[in-house]
Amino acid sequence: MTERGDLQGVQPVPVNGVPAKYATLKQAERAGLTVPRSLLLDGEHSQADIEQFLNASADSRFIVRSAVECEDNIEHSLAGHFWSSAAVARELVAETIIQAQQANQAVLDSLQSTSHPQLILQEYIEHTVGGVLFSPWSFFTDYVYIEYSDSGVKRVVEGGDSHSAVLCVDTQYADPLPLLDTLSHLKSELASLCNQLRSIYDFPVDCEWAYNRQKHCVVVLQVRPQTHFVGSVLPYSKAEVNSLNDWNGHGIDHAITSTDLSEAWQFTALSESLGRLSPLSFSLLQQLYTDSVPTLHLLGCKAKAVDFMCYTPDGTVLVDPSREQSFYKLTLFGGFQRGMHQAKIQQEAQRAMSEYDHSAAFSYDILLQLFRYWIAANICSAGAGRESLEGSSASDSPHAYELAWVTELAIEKPDKLNSWNELNRWGRALFLFELNKLKRELRQAAQRANDKTDLHNPSQQNSNADNYKLFCTWREYQAGDYQSGKSRQHQQAPYALYDFALLSAEESGDVQSLASSKTVEGPVYIIENPSVVNDIPAGCILITPYFDNRWVGLIRHCKGIVVTRGSRLSHSAIIAREYDVPYYVMPQLNLDALQSGQQIVLDSAGLKPAKSP
């Protein structure tokens, strides 16, 4: 007999057959945001409906886009559409709709999908300036990350030349990375838009927008959930190391400063697995390790001090491998100690996991219990059992350890837990399930606070203490002392621009990571002219001047991707984050120094030849 526990993250879903992307756009319209007039073409519309829509429009050009539910997943476009027309004149709309239906039906047939083509007919917003915004920017509640172009939003989503900005929606604070001076007049409109988006949607928003110069307003073109936080936006090489003294952690234990950079802090596999963490998430992790020390002592570990992890401004957790090794090292009689206690600890772990209550409210004591038994199982199984559970999404959820990221989790509880390997697997899955309960509590508290505020009064919205719990320490959170959270967020944000995962990058120039920073090895495949190549061999590390969107469906087959220009909010970067494929921008990369077929290692330090077997 099995039990099933579910935690539902808030995500837009089709309602009564209405595609999610159409429903969220209509939700924005009902809330008072400016959106293009749109008509859903779902098979129940008539020619008269289309004529009425066109006749009621003052615009002269329109676009037709697909809106099929199954296109919103990582196998396909995720960030876009199966098919989208160019802007067409009124007299070409009927012809374009037929073309769109045929193109979308062909895609659905190739996927063996029984869905029918669904399209959206929209007024085309004439614009030159447009882009994509992520609100909030990572776990920074009052900040938004924007990529924009004066050649239109299409340039951004295709990964072309664009500009980046990180804006603060609280007017009391400066923007860490301002808009270009020529577009600074858009700041107030974009900040207002982000405050409205935060009030309308209870998920991190990915929004395409365009500036309608004629009407002097920002138009929302599309709204969807972020699938991953975007992270830092500038290469570490641009950071002024000495300025870290001005940050110095501001009350966060084990926060890195410029004096620490000469020590042995590294971006390791543990760093990669944790992802970027908010101060509260990091502080909770430190507390869990500290409170688990007695159990580690029973297993014979030295475990003197939890000092092997260091917190950086962008949320990257750096590790000192020698300190970490010392933490888990056996004492002189550690082997004897472990032999005496591990059977009892195993029995306790089996009982705790088998009796775990999925439906109970969050409890720190339960979270700690699951954490220490999971760590014990990982030690006693020598790491075996780390693979994801079959039928469970808990182990694979994005930003699993970040409290700002609520996700949908489902776990089938097994009948037996007979080995350390099984306890290791289930310990992690149940720990993440319990942690997600805390995530939901934080999200619901912030949403309740926002619901009580005036949508059009940003100063009132930005005064809610619940919005800043993520910047408290765990001790402050437990004591209900959230006052320092707001100031800590604004102190940290300017330094979070820089990618501390690339602390040891050896490549000259401005190396940027757009997705995973894990280490991979494979054969190089060089494409010097992307416009003439349609296929990419599986298992390669692709190196090319830019990523052509025709290759999006092939990303999951790549070991890694290196380009000389690219952007974080392009379709390709978003898909790479979904598939955990390393994706780097290396502007100074010398393609002549590499050959297709050459075995290389790609990691946060750059490119280097693989060692001979």
C-alpha positions as CSV (number, residue, x, y, z in Angstrom):
1,M,0.0,0.0,0.0
2,T,1.3,3.5,-0.8
3,E,0.4,6.9,0.3
4,R,0.6,10.0,-1.9
5,G,1.4,13.5,-0.7
6,D,0.9,16.5,-2.9
7,L,1.9,20.2,-2.6
8,Q,0.6,22.4,-5.4
9,G,2.6,25.3,-6.5
10,V,0.6,28.2,-7.9
11,Q,0.9,28.0,-11.7
12,P,-1.4,29.3,-14.4
13,V,-3.3,26.4,-16.0
14,P,-5.9,26.1,-18.8
15,V,-9.3,27.1,-17.5
16,N,-12.3,25.6,-19.3
17,G,-10.2,24.9,-22.3
18,V,-8.7,28.4,-22.5
19,P,-4.9,28.2,-22.9
20,A,-2.9,29.4,-20.0
21,K,-1.0,32.1,-21.9
22,Y,-4.3,33.6,-23.1
23,A,-5.9,33.4,-19.6
24,T,-3.0,35.1,-17.9
25,L,-3.1,37.9,-20.5
26,K,-6.8,38.4,-20.0
27,Q,-6.2,38.4,-16.2
28,A,-3.7,41.3,-16.7
29,E,-6.3,43.1,-18.8
30,R,-9.0,42.7,-16.2
31,A,-6.6,44.2,-13.6
32,G,-6.2,47.3,-15.7
33,L,-2.9,46.7,-17.5
34,T,-2.6,47.7,-21.1
35,V,-2.5,44.6,-23.3
36,P,-3.1,44.1,-27.1
37,R,-6.7,43.3,-28.0
38,S,-6.8,39.6,-28.6
39,L,-9.2,37.0,-29.9
40,L,-8.9,33.3,-29.1
41,L,-9.4,31.2,-32.2
42,D,-10.3,27.8,-30.7
43,G,-12.5,26.2,-33.4
44,E,-15.7,27.7,-32.0
45,H,-15.2,31.1,-33.5
46,S,-16.9,32.2,-36.7
47,Q,-15.7,34.4,-39.6
48,A,-18.1,37.0,-38.3
49,D,-16.2,37.0,-35.0
50,I,-13.0,37.7,-36.8
51,E,-14.5,40.4,-38.9
52,Q,-16.0,42.1,-35.9
53,F,-12.6,41.9,-34.1
54,L,-10.8,43.5,-37.1
55,N,-13.4,46.2,-37.6
56,A,-13.3,47.2,-34.0
57,S,-9.6,47.8,-34.2
58,A,-7.9,51.1,-34.9
59,D,-4.6,49.2,-35.7
60,S,-3.6,48.3,-39.3
61,R,-1.4,45.3,-38.6
62,F,-2.0,42.1,-36.7
63,I,-0.2,38.9,-35.7
64,V,-1.4,35.3,-35.3
65,R,0.2,33.0,-32.7
66,S,-0.2,29.5,-31.6
67,A,-1.6,28.9,-28.1
68,V,-1.6,25.2,-27.7
69,E,-1.2,23.9,-24.1
70,C,1.4,21.3,-24.9
71,E,3.8,24.0,-26.4
72,D,4.3,25.3,-22.9
73,N,6.8,22.7,-21.8
74,I,10.5,22.2,-22.0
75,E,10.3,19.7,-24.9
76,H,9.2,22.5,-27.2
77,S,9.2,26.2,-27.0
78,L,8.4,26.9,-23.3
79,A,9.1,30.5,-23.6
80,G,7.3,31.1,-26.9
81,H,5.0,29.6,-29.5
82,F,5.0,26.7,-31.9
83,W,4.4,29.3,-34.6
84,S,4.0,33.0,-34.8
85,S,3.4,35.2,-37.8
86,A,5.1,38.4,-38.7
87,A,2.9,41.5,-38.5
88,V,0.5,41.4,-41.4
89,A,-2.0,43.8,-42.9
90,R,-5.7,43.5,-42.3
91,E,-6.4,42.0,-45.7
92,L,-3.9,39.2,-45.1
93,V,-5.3,38.0,-41.7
94,A,-7.6,35.3,-43.1
95,E,-4.7,33.8,-45.2
96,T,-2.4,34.0,-42.2
97,I,-4.9,32.2,-40.0
98,I,-5.1,29.3,-42.4
99,Q,-1.3,29.2,-42.6
100,A,-1.1,29.1,-38.8
101,Q,-3.6,26.3,-38.5
102,Q,-1.8,24.2,-41.0
103,A,1.6,24.8,-39.4
104,N,0.3,24.1,-35.9
105,Q,-1.5,21.0,-37.0
106,A,1.7,19.7,-38.6
107,V,3.6,20.2,-35.3
108,L,0.8,18.5,-33.3
109,D,0.8,15.5,-35.7
110,S,4.5,15.2,-35.4
111,L,4.0,15.0,-31.6
112,Q,1.2,12.5,-32.0
113,S,-1.0,14.9,-30.0
114,T,-4.8,14.7,-30.1
115,S,-5.0,18.5,-29.3
116,H,-6.6,20.8,-31.9
117,P,-4.8,23.9,-33.1
118,Q,-5.6,26.9,-30.9
119,L,-4.5,30.4,-32.1
120,I,-4.5,33.9,-30.8
121,L,-5.3,36.8,-33.2
122,Q,-3.8,40.0,-31.7
123,E,-3.4,43.6,-32.6
124,Y,0.3,44.2,-33.4
125,I,1.8,46.8,-31.1
126,E,4.0,49.1,-33.3
127,H,7.1,49.7,-31.3
128,T,10.9,50.0,-31.4
129,V,11.7,49.6,-27.7
130,G,10.7,46.3,-26.1
131,G,12.0,43.4,-24.1
132,V,11.5,40.8,-21.4
133,L,11.4,41.4,-17.7
134,F,11.7,39.0,-14.8
135,S,9.9,40.2,-11.7
136,P,11.1,39.7,-9.1
137,W,14.8,39.4,-9.9
138,S,15.8,36.1,-8.3
139,F,14.8,36.4,-4.6
140,F,15.1,40.2,-4.5
141,T,11.5,41.2,-3.9
142,D,11.9,44.9,-4.8
143,Y,14.0,44.4,-7.9
144,V,13.3,43.4,-11.5
145,Y,15.7,42.2,-14.2
146,I,15.1,43.5,-17.7
147,E,16.6,42.7,-21.1
148,Y,15.6,45.2,-23.8
149,S,16.4,46.4,-27.3
150,D,15.6,49.5,-29.3
151,S,15.0,47.1,-32.2
152,G,12.0,45.5,-30.6
153,V,11.1,42.6,-28.3
154,K,11.9,40.0,-31.0
155,R,15.6,40.9,-30.8
156,V,15.6,39.9,-27.1
157,V,13.8,36.6,-27.3
158,E,16.0,35.5,-30.2
159,G,19.1,36.2,-28.2
160,G,20.3,39.1,-30.4
161,D,22.1,42.3,-29.2
162,S,20.3,43.8,-26.3
163,H,20.8,45.8,-23.1
164,S,20.4,44.7,-19.5
165,A,19.0,46.6,-16.5
166,V,18.3,45.8,-12.9
167,L,15.8,48.3,-11.5
168,C,14.5,48.9,-8.0
169,V,10.7,49.3,-7.8
170,D,11.1,51.2,-4.5
171,T,11.8,54.8,-5.5
172,Q,13.8,55.4,-2.3
173,Y,16.7,53.3,-3.6
174,A,19.0,53.6,-6.6
175,D,18.9,51.1,-9.5
176,P,21.9,48.8,-9.4
177,L,22.0,48.7,-13.2
178,P,20.0,51.6,-14.7
179,L,18.4,51.8,-18.1
180,L,20.2,53.7,-20.8
181,D,20.0,57.5,-20.4
182,T,18.0,57.8,-23.6
183,L,15.3,55.4,-22.1
184,S,15.4,56.5,-18.5
185,H,11.9,57.9,-18.9
186,L,10.6,54.3,-19.0
187,K,11.8,53.7,-15.4
188,S,8.6,54.8,-13.6
189,E,6.3,53.0,-16.0
190,L,8.3,49.7,-15.7
191,A,8.5,50.0,-11.9
192,S,4.7,50.6,-11.8
193,L,4.1,47.6,-14.1
194,C,6.2,45.3,-11.8
195,N,4.3,46.4,-8.7
196,Q,1.0,45.7,-10.5
197,L,2.3,42.3,-11.7
198,R,3.3,41.4,-8.1
199,S,-0.2,42.2,-6.9
200,I,-2.0,40.3,-9.7
201,Y,0.0,37.1,-9.9
202,D,1.3,34.9,-7.0
203,F,4.2,33.4,-9.0
204,P,7.5,34.9,-10.3
205,V,6.6,36.6,-13.5
206,D,8.2,36.4,-17.0
207,C,6.7,39.2,-19.0
208,E,7.2,40.4,-22.6
209,W,6.5,44.1,-23.1
210,A,6.7,46.8,-25.7
211,Y,6.7,50.6,-25.4
212,N,3.9,52.1,-27.5
213,R,5.5,55.5,-28.3
214,Q,2.3,56.8,-29.9
215,K,0.3,56.2,-26.7
216,H,3.2,56.7,-24.3
217,C,2.6,53.5,-22.4
218,V,4.1,50.1,-21.7
219,V,2.1,47.3,-23.2
220,V,2.1,43.8,-21.8
221,L,2.5,41.3,-24.7
222,Q,2.6,38.0,-22.7
223,V,2.8,36.9,-19.1
224,R,3.9,33.5,-17.9
225,P,5.6,32.0,-14.8
226,Q,9.4,32.1,-14.6
227,T,10.7,28.6,-14.9
228,H,14.0,29.4,-13.1
229,F,15.4,32.4,-11.4
230,V,17.7,34.3,-13.7
231,G,20.5,34.9,-11.2
232,S,23.4,37.4,-11.4
233,V,23.7,39.5,-14.6
234,L,27.3,40.6,-14.9
235,P,30.5,38.6,-15.0
236,Y,32.6,38.4,-11.9
237,S,35.4,40.1,-13.7
238,K,33.5,43.4,-13.6
239,A,33.2,43.4,-9.8
240,E,35.3,45.8,-7.7
241,V,36.7,43.4,-5.1
242,N,37.4,46.1,-2.6
243,S,33.8,47.3,-2.6
244,L,32.8,44.0,-1.0
245,N,34.0,45.6,2.3
246,D,31.0,47.9,2.1
247,W,28.7,44.8,2.1
248,N,30.5,42.6,4.6
249,G,27.4,40.4,5.1
250,H,25.4,42.9,7.2
251,G,24.6,40.3,9.9
252,I,24.7,37.2,7.7
253,D,26.9,34.6,9.3
254,H,29.7,33.2,7.1
255,A,29.3,35.9,4.4
256,I,32.2,36.5,2.1
257,T,34.2,39.7,2.1
258,S,37.2,40.9,0.0
259,T,39.5,39.6,2.7
260,D,38.2,36.0,2.2
261,L,38.9,35.9,-1.5
262,S,42.4,34.8,-1.0
263,E,41.3,31.7,0.8
264,A,40.3,28.4,-0.7
265,W,36.7,29.1,-1.4
266,Q,35.5,27.2,-4.5
267,F,32.4,26.6,-6.6
268,T,31.9,22.9,-6.0
269,A,29.4,20.2,-6.7
270,L,27.7,21.2,-3.4
271,S,27.5,24.8,-4.6
272,E,25.9,23.6,-7.9
273,S,23.3,21.4,-6.1
274,L,22.3,24.2,-3.7
275,G,21.9,26.9,-6.4
276,R,21.7,30.5,-5.4
277,L,20.2,31.0,-1.9
278,S,18.5,33.9,-0.2
279,P,19.9,34.9,3.2
280,L,17.1,33.1,5.0
281,S,17.6,29.9,3.0
282,F,21.4,29.9,3.7
283,S,20.9,30.7,7.4
284,L,18.4,27.8,7.7
285,L,20.8,25.4,6.0
286,Q,23.6,26.5,8.4
287,Q,21.2,26.0,11.4
288,L,20.2,22.5,10.2
289,Y,23.9,21.5,9.9
290,T,24.6,22.9,13.3
291,D,21.7,21.1,14.9
292,S,22.7,17.9,13.2
293,V,26.2,17.8,14.8
294,P,25.2,15.5,17.7
295,T,24.1,12.9,15.2
296,L,27.3,13.2,13.2
297,H,29.3,12.8,16.4
298,L,27.4,9.5,17.0
299,L,28.6,8.4,13.6
300,G,32.2,9.2,14.5
301,C,32.6,12.4,12.5
302,K,34.7,15.3,13.8
303,A,32.1,17.9,12.9
304,K,33.6,20.6,15.0
305,A,32.2,23.7,13.3
306,V,29.9,24.4,10.3
307,D,32.5,26.6,8.7
308,F,33.0,25.0,5.3
309,M,30.3,27.0,3.4
310,C,30.5,30.7,2.6
311,Y,27.7,33.0,1.4
312,T,28.3,35.5,-1.4
313,P,26.1,38.5,-2.4
314,D,24.5,36.9,-5.4
315,G,23.5,33.9,-3.3
316,T,26.2,31.5,-4.5
317,V,27.4,29.2,-1.8
318,L,31.2,28.7,-2.0
319,V,32.9,25.7,-0.3
320,D,36.3,25.2,1.3
321,P,36.9,21.5,0.3
322,S,39.5,21.0,3.0
323,R,37.2,22.3,5.8
324,E,34.4,20.2,4.4
325,Q,36.6,17.1,4.4
326,S,37.6,17.8,8.0
327,F,34.0,18.2,9.0
328,Y,33.1,14.7,7.9
329,K,36.5,13.1,8.8
330,L,36.4,10.2,11.4
331,T,37.9,10.8,14.8
332,L,40.6,8.5,16.1
333,F,37.9,6.1,17.3
334,G,35.3,7.2,14.9
335,G,34.9,3.9,13.1
336,F,34.2,2.1,16.4
337,Q,31.8,4.9,17.3
338,R,29.9,4.5,14.0
339,G,29.7,0.7,14.4
340,M,28.1,1.1,17.8
341,H,25.4,3.6,16.8
342,Q,24.5,3.2,13.1
343,A,22.1,0.3,13.5
344,K,20.1,2.3,16.0
345,I,20.2,5.4,13.9
346,Q,19.0,3.4,10.9
347,Q,16.0,2.1,12.9
348,E,15.1,5.6,14.0
349,A,15.4,6.9,10.4
350,Q,13.2,4.1,9.1
351,R,10.5,4.9,11.7
352,A,10.7,8.6,11.2
353,M,10.3,8.3,7.4
354,S,7.6,5.7,7.5
355,E,5.5,7.7,9.9
356,Y,6.0,11.1,8.1
357,D,2.8,13.0,7.9
358,H,2.5,14.7,4.5
359,S,-0.6,16.6,5.5
360,A,0.7,18.2,8.7
361,A,1.7,21.8,8.9
362,F,5.3,22.7,8.6
363,S,7.5,22.0,11.6
364,Y,11.2,22.8,12.0
365,D,11.6,19.8,14.4
366,I,10.3,17.5,11.6
367,L,12.5,19.3,9.0
368,L,15.6,18.8,11.2
369,Q,14.7,15.2,11.9
370,L,14.5,14.4,8.2
371,F,17.7,16.4,7.5
372,R,19.9,14.6,10.0
373,Y,18.6,11.2,9.0
374,W,19.2,12.0,5.4
375,I,22.7,13.2,6.1
376,A,23.4,10.1,8.2
377,A,22.1,7.9,5.4
378,N,24.2,9.7,2.8
379,I,27.3,9.1,5.0
380,C,26.5,5.4,5.7
381,S,25.6,4.6,2.1
382,A,28.8,6.4,0.9
383,G,26.6,8.6,-1.3
384,A,24.7,5.7,-2.9
385,G,21.0,6.5,-3.5
386,R,21.4,10.1,-4.6
387,E,19.5,9.5,-7.8
388,S,16.0,10.9,-8.0
389,L,13.0,8.9,-6.8
390,E,10.9,7.3,-9.5
391,G,7.5,8.9,-9.5
392,S,8.7,11.9,-7.4
393,S,9.3,15.4,-8.6
394,A,10.7,16.5,-5.3
395,S,14.3,15.8,-6.0
396,D,14.3,17.5,-9.4
397,S,12.5,20.7,-8.6
398,P,14.2,23.9,-9.7
399,H,15.8,25.9,-6.8
400,A,14.9,23.0,-4.5
401,Y,16.7,24.6,-1.4
402,E,15.6,28.2,-2.1
403,L,12.6,29.3,0.1
404,A,11.5,31.9,-2.5
405,W,10.7,29.2,-5.0
406,V,7.5,27.2,-4.4
407,T,7.0,24.2,-6.6
408,E,4.6,21.3,-7.2
409,L,5.7,18.2,-5.4
410,A,4.3,14.7,-5.3
411,I,5.7,11.7,-3.4
412,E,4.7,8.1,-3.3
413,K,5.7,6.7,0.1
414,P,7.2,3.1,-0.1
415,D,6.2,0.2,2.1
416,K,9.8,-0.6,3.1
417,L,13.0,1.3,3.8
418,N,15.4,-1.6,4.2
419,S,18.8,-0.1,3.2
420,W,20.8,3.1,3.7
421,N,20.6,3.6,0.0
422,E,16.8,3.8,0.2
423,L,16.9,6.0,3.3
424,N,19.3,8.3,1.4
425,R,16.9,8.7,-1.5
426,W,13.8,9.1,0.6
427,G,15.4,11.3,3.3
428,R,16.2,13.9,0.6
429,A,12.8,13.7,-1.0
430,L,10.9,14.0,2.3
431,F,13.2,16.8,3.5
432,L,12.4,18.8,0.3
433,F,8.7,18.0,0.7
434,E,8.7,19.4,4.2
435,L,10.8,22.4,3.1
436,N,8.2,23.2,0.5
437,K,5.6,23.5,3.2
438,L,7.7,26.4,4.6
439,K,8.0,27.9,1.2
440,R,4.2,27.9,0.9
441,E,3.8,29.5,4.3
442,L,6.1,32.3,3.2
443,R,4.4,32.8,-0.1
444,Q,0.9,32.8,1.4
445,A,2.0,35.3,4.1
446,A,3.4,37.7,1.5
447,Q,0.3,37.3,-0.7
448,R,-2.0,38.0,2.2
449,A,-0.1,41.2,3.0
450,N,-0.1,42.3,-0.7
451,D,-3.8,41.7,-0.9
452,K,-4.4,44.2,1.8
453,T,-2.4,47.0,0.1
454,D,-3.4,49.5,-2.5
455,L,-2.4,48.2,-6.0
456,H,-1.6,51.8,-7.1
457,N,0.4,52.7,-3.9
458,P,3.9,51.2,-4.3
459,S,5.1,52.9,-1.0
460,Q,2.4,51.0,0.9
461,Q,3.2,47.8,-0.9
462,N,6.9,48.1,-0.2
463,S,6.4,48.6,3.5
464,N,5.1,45.0,4.1
465,A,7.5,43.2,6.3
466,D,6.3,39.8,5.0
467,N,7.9,40.7,1.6
468,Y,11.3,40.8,3.3
469,K,11.4,37.7,5.4
470,L,13.8,36.1,2.9
471,F,16.5,38.5,3.9
472,C,16.3,37.7,7.6
473,T,18.5,35.1,9.4
474,W,16.8,32.0,10.7
475,R,17.1,33.3,14.2
476,E,15.4,36.5,13.3
477,Y,12.7,34.6,11.4
478,Q,11.9,32.4,14.4
479,A,11.8,35.4,16.7
480,G,9.4,37.2,14.3
481,D,11.9,40.0,13.9
482,Y,11.6,40.9,10.2
483,Q,12.6,44.6,10.4
484,S,16.2,44.1,9.2
485,G,15.1,42.2,6.1
486,K,14.2,45.2,4.0
487,S,17.5,47.1,4.6
488,R,19.5,44.0,4.1
489,Q,17.9,43.4,0.7
490,H,18.9,46.8,-0.5
491,Q,22.4,46.5,0.9
492,Q,23.0,43.2,-0.8
493,A,21.4,43.9,-4.2
494,P,24.1,46.0,-5.8
495,Y,26.7,43.3,-5.2
496,A,24.4,40.5,-6.4
497,L,24.9,41.8,-9.9
498,Y,28.1,39.8,-10.1
499,D,28.4,36.1,-10.7
500,F,30.5,34.7,-7.8
501,A,30.2,31.1,-9.3
502,L,32.8,32.4,-11.8
503,L,35.2,33.5,-9.1
504,S,37.9,31.3,-10.5
505,A,37.2,31.9,-14.2
506,E,40.5,31.8,-16.1
507,E,39.2,32.9,-19.5
508,S,40.1,36.5,-20.3
509,G,37.2,38.9,-20.9
510,D,33.7,38.9,-19.6
511,V,32.7,35.3,-19.0
512,Q,29.0,34.9,-18.2
513,S,27.0,31.9,-17.2
514,L,23.4,31.8,-18.6
515,A,22.4,28.5,-17.1
516,S,24.0,25.7,-15.1
517,S,27.6,26.0,-14.0
518,K,28.3,22.3,-13.5
519,T,31.3,20.6,-14.9
520,V,30.9,18.7,-18.2
521,E,33.3,16.9,-20.6
522,G,32.8,16.1,-24.2
523,P,33.8,16.6,-27.8
524,V,33.8,20.1,-29.3
525,Y,31.5,20.9,-32.2
526,I,32.2,24.3,-33.7
527,I,29.7,26.1,-35.9
528,E,31.2,29.3,-37.4
529,N,28.2,30.2,-39.5
530,P,24.9,29.3,-37.6
531,S,22.7,30.4,-40.4
532,V,23.7,27.5,-42.6
533,V,23.6,24.6,-40.0
534,N,20.4,22.8,-39.1
535,D,21.6,19.9,-37.0
536,I,23.9,19.4,-34.0
537,P,25.4,16.0,-32.9
538,A,24.2,14.7,-29.6
539,G,26.6,14.7,-26.7
540,C,28.7,17.6,-28.0
541,I,29.9,20.8,-26.4
542,L,28.6,23.3,-28.9
543,I,30.7,26.4,-29.6
544,T,29.3,29.0,-31.9
545,P,29.1,32.8,-32.3
546,Y,25.4,32.8,-31.3
547,F,22.7,30.3,-30.8
548,D,20.1,30.0,-33.6
549,N,16.6,29.5,-32.3
550,R,16.1,26.7,-34.9
551,W,18.2,24.6,-32.6
552,V,16.1,25.0,-29.4
553,G,14.7,21.5,-29.7
554,L,18.3,20.1,-29.7
555,I,19.5,21.8,-26.5
556,R,18.7,18.8,-24.2
557,H,21.1,16.6,-26.3
558,C,24.1,19.0,-25.8
559,K,26.6,18.5,-23.0
560,G,27.2,22.3,-23.0
561,I,27.0,25.5,-25.0
562,V,29.5,28.3,-25.5
563,V,28.6,31.4,-27.5
564,T,30.4,34.7,-28.0
565,R,27.2,36.7,-27.6
566,G,23.8,35.8,-26.0
567,S,21.3,36.9,-23.4
568,R,19.7,35.4,-20.3
569,L,16.1,35.9,-21.3
570,S,16.4,34.4,-24.8
571,H,14.5,31.2,-25.6
572,S,17.7,29.2,-25.8
573,A,18.9,30.3,-22.3
574,I,15.6,29.6,-20.7
575,I,15.5,26.1,-22.2
576,A,19.1,25.4,-21.2
577,R,18.2,26.2,-17.6
578,E,15.3,23.8,-17.8
579,Y,17.6,21.0,-19.0
580,D,20.5,21.9,-16.6
581,V,22.8,22.4,-19.7
582,P,25.8,24.6,-19.0
583,Y,25.5,27.7,-21.2
584,Y,28.3,30.3,-21.3
585,V,29.0,33.6,-23.0
586,M,32.7,34.1,-23.6
587,P,33.2,37.2,-25.8
588,Q,37.0,36.8,-26.1
589,L,36.9,33.1,-27.0
590,N,39.4,32.3,-29.8
591,L,37.6,29.8,-32.1
592,D,40.8,29.2,-34.1
593,A,42.4,27.6,-31.0
594,L,39.8,24.8,-31.0
595,Q,39.0,22.0,-33.3
596,S,35.8,20.0,-33.7
597,G,36.1,16.6,-32.1
598,Q,38.6,17.8,-29.6
599,Q,37.8,16.6,-26.0
600,I,37.4,19.5,-23.6
601,V,36.2,20.2,-20.1
602,L,33.8,23.0,-19.6
603,D,33.2,24.4,-16.1
604,S,32.9,27.7,-14.2
605,A,36.6,28.2,-14.7
606,G,36.3,28.1,-18.5
607,L,37.5,25.7,-21.2
608,K,40.4,23.4,-20.9
609,P,41.6,20.2,-22.7
610,A,40.4,17.0,-21.2
611,K,43.0,14.7,-19.5
612,S,44.0,11.7,-21.5
613,P,42.6,8.4,-20.3
